[in-house]
Every structure is written in C-alpha cells, then in structure tokens.
C-alpha cells in the first residue's frame, strides 16, 4: 500500500523483495536537504527507488545526482561516456559517431556496477530517454535479503572469502570491437573484493558476488565455481527479484552495495533503447589479483 512520509513524499512499494516508487516531489527543480535526506532514507530501506515522468536536461540530471554524493567520471569505461559530460554514461543501441555503440548490449549478466574496479560504484541512477515499444526490461535482486537467508554456517564461509572480478566475464564482449576489449582489460585488471560487504550508511550486510566473479582468491576456479553459481542462483530466485518495465521519463536509482541487476535483451534491436546513467562513487575497496589460479 502507498503511504506518505513525514516529509510529504508518497512511497509505493514495487515488489515484496525490493524497490519503491517515490512521488509527490519534482526532482527537476530545487529540492531541500530535508527532501534529499528523506529520499536517501527510503533508498536505504528499499534499495531501489523510481521516479516517473521526469523531463530534464543532462545538466539537471547531473545536478540532482550530485546531491547524493560525488559522481564517477567513468574512467573505467571511457568508450561509453557522453562526449560533453563525463559524469554521464550513455547506454544506447543508437549509433555513436557513425559506429555501433559499445554499450548497445551492456549489462547482459547479473552484476553490480564497476565491481571489476578498485572503486566499485555506490549507486547508479539511470534515466530512460527512449525505449522500444515492448521489452528492454531490467531485473534487480536484493543481495541483503540473499545474505540474510543464508544459513549461519554459510555466512561464516562466505564471510572469509574475497570474490575476484574479471572484466573478461562481462557478457557480450564478443560483439564489441577488439580495441574496446583490449583497452577495457588494460584499464580493469582482476580485482578481489570481500564477498560480504557492510553498507556504510545502514550497516546492512549484503552478498557481493556475481556472474562476473571468476573465483575466490586463494581457491581455484574449479573449487570456486559451484559456490559462485549457488550464491548467484540463491540471490536471483524469483521471489527475491523485481523486474522493471521501463517507460520514457523513468529515473531508476539502485544501490550497488545491496543489489545486482541484469539488462534483458527482450526487445527488437531495431528499435531505439537510449538511456543516460550517472554513477555515485563508492569507497575504494579490494586489491589487484596479479595471477589467476588454474582451473584444476
């Protein structure tokens, strides 16, 4: 059931697992610090927030996003940055500079943004400009609930592990240019992060592992893969997932420390799917992994 907060915001939960739509506020205008704090509180509670019917300029999107923290300049993925605003990542299947966009098939496996870097993103804020007539959905899962639902013994096991993220496991690389792949691998060598993270604001513990994790540091891939597959399957059970069907003007913000997401290729690729993302910088984390253990 929708409800109204003390700050006058209307909150409508989107699913039992996670997500809430916020209305009763014009985020394109000047908003007070009290309203920012109220939005942040709802965001921490529901992990994903949605604003509908937003119409704004790139500069207004950047200004709103910056109210919630420093923005990532997207140095880890320079091929997909907006040419005028480095704070904007362009997620599109439109051609860019007469060539196929390198982000046209981005996000096709379960992941948390920039986990393959030494400064994983705290949150992502994605604005829908143009969407296909049908499809183009994004699914999100609740990694805090996934951790809570583990047995105490499994919590002890994963609490001692570090997941190694490898950019080469990003889905769809085979359809991108060799220059893109080579540069992305150079910019983003394998990095290990704790498999359980504590949210700096809420104190919530959440799983931090995805389909882009190659193995656990100190273990072989053969040893690691069954547990990685189990944890991902456990986190993405239907009852732990919210599926968002986009409309033009949607602004969806998700916390990368407590969620994973996947962008579905369930639309006609001839139809435009054009979106702009701002990314909140997270804390520096993890360590580089110089070599990869063998598969045996």
Residue, then its C-alpha position, 0 to 999 in steps of 0.5 A: x500500500x502507498x503511504x506518505x512520509x513525514x516529509x510529504x513524499x508518497x512511497x509505493x512499494x514495487x515488489x515484496x523483495x525490493x524497490x519503491x516508487x517515490x512521488x509527490x516531489x519534482x526532482x527537476x527543480x530545487x529540492x531541500x536537504x530535508x527532501x534529499x535526506x528523506x529520499x536517501x532514507x527510503x533508498x536505504x530501506x528499499x534499495x531501489x527507488x523510481x521516479x516517473x515522468x521526469x523531463x530534464x536536461x543532462x545538466x539537471x540530471x547531473x545536478x540532482x545526482x550530485x546531491x547524493x554524493x560525488x559522481x564517477x567520471x567513468x574512467x573505467x569505461x571511457x568508450x561509453x561516456x557522453x562526449x560533453x559530460x563525463x559524469x554521464x554514461x550513455x547506454x544506447x543501441x543508437x549509433x555513436x559517431x557513425x559506429x555501433x555503440x559499445x554499450x548497445x548490449x551492456x549489462x547482459x549478466x547479473x552484476x553490480x556496477x564497476x565491481x571489476x574496479x578498485x572503486x566499485x560504484x555506490x549507486x547508479x541512477x539511470x534515466x530512460x530517454x527512449x525505449x522500444x515499444x515492448x521489452x528492454x526490461x531490467x531485473x534487480x535482486x536484493x543481495x541483503x535479503x540473499x545474505x540474510x537467508x543464508x544459513x549461519x554456517x554459510x555466512x561464516x564461509x562466505x564471510x572469509x572469502x574475497x570474490x575476484x572480478x574479471x572484466x573478461x566475464x562481462x557478457x557480450x564482449x564478443x560483439x564489441x570491437x577488439x580495441x574496446x576489449x583490449x583497452x577495457x582489460x588494460x584499464x580493469x585488471x582482476x580485482x578481489x573484493x570481500x564477498x560480504x560487504x557492510x553498507x556504510x550508511x545502514x550497516x546492512x550486510x549484503x552478498x557481493x558476488x556475481x556472474x562476473x566473479x571468476x573465483x575466490x582468491x586463494x581457491x581455484x576456479x574449479x573449487x570456486x565455481x559451484x559456490x559462485x553459481x549457488x550464491x548467484x542462483x540463491x540471490x536471483x530466485x524469483x521471489x527475491x527479484x523485481x523486474x522493471x518495465x521501463x517507460x520514457x521519463x523513468x529515473x531508476x536509482x539502485x544501490x550497488x552495495x545491496x543489489x545486482x541487476x541484469x539488462x534483458x535483451x527482450x526487445x527488437x534491436x531495431x528499435x531505439x533503447x537510449x538511456x543516460x546513467x550517472x554513477x555515485x562513487x563508492x569507497x575504494x575497496x579490494x586489491x589487484x589479483x596479479x595471477x589467476x589460479x588454474x582451473x584444476 
